[in-house]
Amino acid sequence: MATVAAVSGLVVAIVVMALLFKPLFGDWEEFVECVKFWITPDVISLFSGEYIEDRWSELKLVFWLVCGLLSGTGVYAGLMRLFG
């Protein structure tokens, strides 16, 4: 049962992340920009005048990842609790 719960959790996480992709990022270019801001140190963004954009991009990316992680983990834990 653990395998079924893990696969179900993974599928739900991927679906949630896919459904949230368009509202949060719009297109692939904005997603790549968010990843670039996540990699770039905040000090560099501060001195280049992009600090607010950096923080907003990081917030969107982290929110997207946490939603996927929590939904997948919740499905896994719920199925394991129900069916053990």
C-alpha positions, 0 to 999 in steps of 0.5 A: 500500500505504501507504493500506491500511496507514494505514487498517488501523492506524487501524481497529486503533487505534479497535478497541483503544481501544473495547475498553479503554474499558469496563474503564478508564472504565466509562461516559461520565461517568467518561471526561468526569471524566478529561478534566476532571481532565486539563484542570485544573491539578494545583495546583488539584486539590491544593488542592481535595483531589482530587490522587490522583483527578486523577493516577489519572484522568490515568494512565488517560486517557494509558494509553488513548491510548498503547495506541491509538496504539501498536497503530495505529502497530504495525500500520502499521509491520508492514504497511509492513515486510511489503508495503512 
